[in-house]
């Protein structure tokens, strides 16, 4: 691991390369991994990816934070501008991205269990 990035394995099989070790999340409900590759520490963003059913899918290239919802949807900040401390709030589900809002500063997790 260099610069907190390295190869990601699952069950002794390679999932992806240059994965940022600080940004990996597992969703037990969907048996999937969500993570960043090519993390840029200067701009605090990277390529957001999903690994599910032995297949990795690129979600978005300029993402800076994500949360996995209990239903498997992935909400994330895209095109975050460090000068204005805001970006777009997007939602990824079933292969499509939907814009939820603009000028969003952060995502907080709150699940009522």
Backbone as a ProteinNet text record, in pm:
[ID]
protein_1_A
[PRIMARY]
XXXXXXXXXXXXXXXXXXXXXXXXXXXXXXXXXXXXXXXXXXXXXXXXXXXXXXXXXXXXXXXXXXXXXXXXXXXXXXXXXXXXXXXXXXXXXXXXXXXXXXXXXXXXXXXXX
[TERTIARY]
84.5	0	89	70.3	141.4	38.8	59.3	-37.7	-177.8	-184.5	-311.1	-390.1	-323.8	-389	-316.8	-392	-333.1	-434.2	-399.6	-489	-592.4	-715	-824.7	-859.5	-855.7	-889.6	-1013.7	-1089.7	-1203.6	-1205.7	-1203.5	-1198.6	-1081.8	-967	-841.7	-846.8	-942.2	-950.9	-940.6	-866.9	-849	-982.5	-1012.9	-1133.9	-1095.4	-990.6	-949.1	-810.9	-753.6	-620.8	-628.1	-526	-515.7	-638.6	-685.4	-804.3	-761.1	-830.3	-800.5	-851.5	-761	-797.9	-883.2	-888.5	-969.2	-1115.5	-1147.4	-1282	-1336.6	-1353.6	-1411.7	-1527.9	-1642.1	-1758.7	-1823.7	-1872.5	-1939.3	-2086.7	-2172.1	-2315.9	-2359.1	-2393.4	-2432.3	-2562.6	-2654.4	-2783.7	-2769.9	-2670.8	-2652.4	-2524.4	-2447.8	-2319.5	-2229.9	-2215.5	-2137.2	-2034.8	-1931.4	-1828.9	-1838.7	-1826	-1819.9	-1688.8	-1616.9	-1482.7	-1437.5	-1325.3	-1263.5	-1134.1	-1107.3	-974.7	-921.8	-791.7	-728	-759.8	-750.2	-783.5	-682.9	-733.7	-653.2	-659	-550.2	-548.1	-552.7	-506.1	-510.8	-654.4	-732.6	-870.8	-974.6	-927.4	-1015.3	-1127	-1088.2	-1186.4	-1119.7	-1203.2	-1154	-1265.3	-1236.3	-1335.6	-1410.5	-1540.1	-1625.9	-1665.5	-1648.9	-1679.5	-1762.1	-1830.7	-1912.6	-1865.7	-1842.2	-1809.4	-1920.4	-1983.7	-2095.6	-2102.4	-2124.6	-2135.5	-2011.2	-1892.6	-1763.9	-1746	-1812.2	-1799.7	-1784.5	-1686.6	-1667.4	-1725.8	-1799.4	-1865.1	-1820.2	-1779.9	-1746.1	-1876.8	-1888.9	-2008.1	-1986	-1875.6	-1851.4	-1704.1	-1646.2	-1503	-1462.3	-1547.2	-1508.5	-1598.2	-1591.8	-1673.9	-1585	-1644.4	-1561.4	-1610.1	-1731.7	-1782.4	-1903	-1924.7	-2043.1	-2097.4	-2221.5	-2287.4	-2374.1	-2379.2	-2466.4	-2591.8	-2706	-2833.2	-2871.5	-2954.3	-2991.4	-3051.6	-3117.7	-3177.7	-3077.1	-2951.1	-2847.5	-2817.4	-2900.5	-2870.1	-2742	-2666.5	-2542.9	-2560.5	-2557.1	-2561	-2418	-2386.2	-2248.8	-2242.5	-2134.1	-2106.1	-2021.3	-2063.7	-1988.5	-1946.3	-1836.3	-1785.4	-1776.4	-1721.5	-1707.9	-1604.4	-1640.5	-1552.4	-1497.3	-1368.4	-1306.5	-1307.2	-1316	-1320.5	-1454.8	-1561	-1695.3	-1751.2	-1675.4	-1716	-1854.2	-1875.9	-2004.6	-1989.1	-2084.9	-2089.1	-2231.4	-2246.1	-2377.8	-2403.9	-2527.7	-2567.4	-2636.8	-2576.9	-2628.8	-2662.5	-2747.5	-2786.7	-2767.9	-2698	-2675	-2758	-2839.3	-2916.8	-2945.2	-2922.4	-2951.1	-2887.1	-2764.1	-2689.8	-2716.2	-2801.7	-2830.4	-2800.2	-2765.3	-2737.4	-2847.7	-2900.9	-3003.8	-2951.5	-2962.1	-2922.1	-3030.8	-2992	-3086.8	-3087.3	-2966.8	-2958.7	-2822.8	-2809.2	-2682.9	-2642.7	-2519	-2465.6	-2477.9	-2440.3	-2444.5	-2304.3	-2295.2	-2165.3	-2120.2	-2213.8	-2175	-2290.6	-2256.5	-2354.8	-2335.5	-2442.5	-2436.2	-2520.5	-2470.9	-2545.9	-2637.7	-2762.7	-2858.2	-2958.9	-2954.6	-3048.1	-3120.9	-3250	-3332.2	-3353.3	-3287.9	-3296.8	-3389.7
-117.4	0	123.8	210.2	337.5	448.3	557.9	668	618	520.3	462	398.1	360.2	293.4	163.1	66.4	-61.3	-146.7	-272.3	-365.7	-417.4	-432.7	-482.2	-623.5	-715.7	-855.2	-892.7	-985.6	-1043.6	-1192.5	-1272.8	-1418.6	-1460.6	-1399.8	-1428.7	-1396.3	-1313.4	-1270.4	-1118.7	-1069.3	-925.5	-859	-753	-674.5	-553.5	-480.8	-359.8	-318.3	-219.4	-168.9	-22.5	23.4	162.3	206	117.1	142.5	217.3	326.9	405.1	329.8	294	210.4	283.8	415.6	492.9	503.6	461.3	480.6	350.4	249.5	122.7	91.1	56.6	23.1	-102.7	-185.4	-310.3	-300.1	-339.2	-342.4	-488.8	-527.5	-666.3	-701.5	-605.6	-633.2	-669.7	-609.6	-636.8	-714.6	-747.9	-817.4	-746.1	-614.4	-535.5	-449.2	-410.7	-319.1	-189.1	-77.3	53.3	116.1	176.7	223.7	326.2	391.3	486	428.5	456.4	433.8	570.1	574.9	696.4	818.4	803.3	912.5	1026.3	1147.9	1269.2	1346.5	1344.1	1409.1	1561.4	1617.5	1762.8	1812.2	1738	1778.8	1700.5	1606.1	1523.4	1457.4	1390.3	1319.8	1200.1	1112.3	995.3	934.9	819.5	746.5	652.5	671.5	589.7	464	348.6	220.9	131.3	37.5	-63.5	-200.5	-290.3	-428.6	-518.1	-588.4	-676	-789.9	-910.8	-1029.8	-1047.4	-1028.7	-1045.9	-950.4	-835.4	-736.2	-598.4	-521.5	-384.6	-287.3	-188.8	-90.2	49.3	129.9	269.4	345.9	418.8	498.8	641.8	705	845.3	877.5	958.1	986.8	1095.4	1189.8	1302.4	1307	1201.8	1191.4	1214.2	1268.2	1299	1236.8	1189.9	1124.4	1040.8	930.1	848.3	786.1	746.2	667.2	563.7	444.2	339.1	336	348.7	341.9	196.2	168.2	28.9	-44.8	27.2	-38.2	-60.1	-21.7	-44.1	75.9	179.6	301.5	363.6	426.6	492.6	641.8	720.5	866.2	916.7	1016.5	1065	1210.9	1276.5	1412.5	1405	1476.3	1480	1623.1	1635.4	1765	1865.8	1819.7	1903.4	2012.1	2136.2	2251.1	2293.1	2272.6	2303.9	2453.5	2537.1	2682.3	2726.2	2658	2693.9	2592.1	2486.1	2381	2325.4	2297.8	2240.4	2161.6	2072	1990.9	1947.5	1848.6	1794.1	1670.3	1652.2	1529.4	1441.3	1325.4	1231.5	1099.3	1022.5	890.4	789.6	680.8	573.1	452.2	405.4	283.3	216.1	85.7	4.3	59.9	108.6	152.2	294.3	367.8	505.1	602.3	725	831.1	935.2	972.9	1077	1192.2	1313.1	1431.3	1462.8	1472.1	1501.1	1649.6	1710.6	1851.3	1906	2038.6	2105.7	2192	2236.4	2319.5	2251.2	2124.9	2045.9	2042.6	2062	2067.6	1933.5	1850.5	1725.6	1626.4	1501.1	1394.6	1339.4	1325.3	1265.4	1140.6	1038.2	913.3	919.6	890	876.7	771.5	660.6	552	518.7	519.7	484.9	335.1	265	119.2	68
0	0	0	-97.9	-100.1	-113.6	-42.8	-41.2	-7.3	81.5	126.4	13.4	-93.6	-206.1	-236.6	-284	-320.5	-393	-413	-480.5	-382.5	-428.5	-345.6	-390.2	-293.3	-318.7	-239.1	-295	-223.9	-254.7	-150	-166.2	-256	-233.9	-304	-452.7	-496.5	-636.5	-640.6	-738.6	-751.5	-787.3	-715	-743.4	-828.1	-783.9	-855.5	-807.6	-878	-849.1	-806.6	-736.6	-692.5	-613.3	-525	-442.3	-317.3	-286.6	-168	-45.9	44.3	158.4	261.4	255.3	350.4	309.3	187.6	134.2	74.2	156.3	111.5	204	145.9	227.8	171.6	261.1	223.5	258.2	164.7	188.4	200.2	321	346.3	275.6	263.2	199	51.9	-16.2	-158.9	-188.2	-82.5	-95.6	-197.3	-179	-273.1	-199.1	-270.9	-222.6	-301.6	-231.9	-297	-252.8	-347	-317	-420.6	-390.7	-482.7	-537.7	-663.7	-721.6	-767	-792	-843.6	-757.3	-626.1	-535.2	-550.4	-568.2	-582.4	-450.9	-375.5	-244.2	-254.9	-364.2	-380.5	-400.1	-476.9	-506.2	-426.2	-344.8	-260.7	-341.2	-449.9	-531.8	-599.2	-650	-721	-804.1	-861.5	-939.4	-846.3	-837.2	-751.4	-827	-761.5	-827.6	-735.8	-798.2	-731.4	-777.7	-682.3	-714.9	-661.9	-754.6	-718.4	-818.4	-769.3	-854.9	-943.3	-882	-951.3	-1068.3	-1065.4	-1171.8	-1108.4	-1157.1	-1110.1	-1212	-1160.9	-1245.4	-1204.8	-1301.8	-1275	-1260.2	-1146.8	-1122.5	-1169	-1121	-1153.8	-1132.6	-1221.6	-1216.7	-1118.2	-1087.9	-1003.3	-879.2	-799.1	-678.3	-556.5	-449.3	-332.9	-202.9	-195.2	-75	-114.5	-42.4	-71.6	55.4	48.1	151.7	81.4	138.7	86.6	172.2	108	179	201.8	302.3	330.3	209.9	119.9	2.7	-110.5	-89	-189.1	-276.9	-271.3	-346.5	-291.6	-378.1	-339.2	-365	-260	-276.1	-265.4	-347.7	-348.6	-391.9	-350.5	-394.9	-521	-623.1	-748.4	-778.7	-850.4	-895.7	-781.1	-670.3	-550.6	-575.4	-546.6	-564.4	-428.1	-408.4	-278.6	-248.4	-350.6	-327.7	-269.2	-308.7	-261.2	-161.7	-135.2	-42.2	-76.3	-204.6	-244.9	-374.4	-394.7	-515.6	-541.3	-626.1	-658.5	-575.1	-535	-467	-569.3	-596.1	-694.4	-628.9	-694.9	-646.5	-759.2	-729.4	-825.6	-785	-877.6	-854.4	-987.4	-991	-1109.7	-1236.2	-1223.5	-1340.6	-1385.8	-1317.8	-1358.2	-1244.1	-1282.5	-1186.9	-1198	-1082.6	-1077.3	-991.4	-1043.8	-968.1	-866.6	-738.6	-631.3	-599.1	-590.6	-554.2	-596.8	-594.7	-625.9	-506.7	-505.6	-397.6	-261.1	-256.9	-133.9	-74.3	57.1	123.3	180.2	227.8	293	292.4	318.3	335.6	476	549.4	682.3	684.9	751.4	763.6	883.3	860.7	970.9	930.3	998.7	971.1	1098.9	1094.6	1208.1	1207.5	1299.3	1298.8	1405.4
[MASK]
+++++++++++++++++++++++++++++++++++++++++++++++++++++++++++++++++++++++++++++++++++++++++++++++++++++++++++++++++

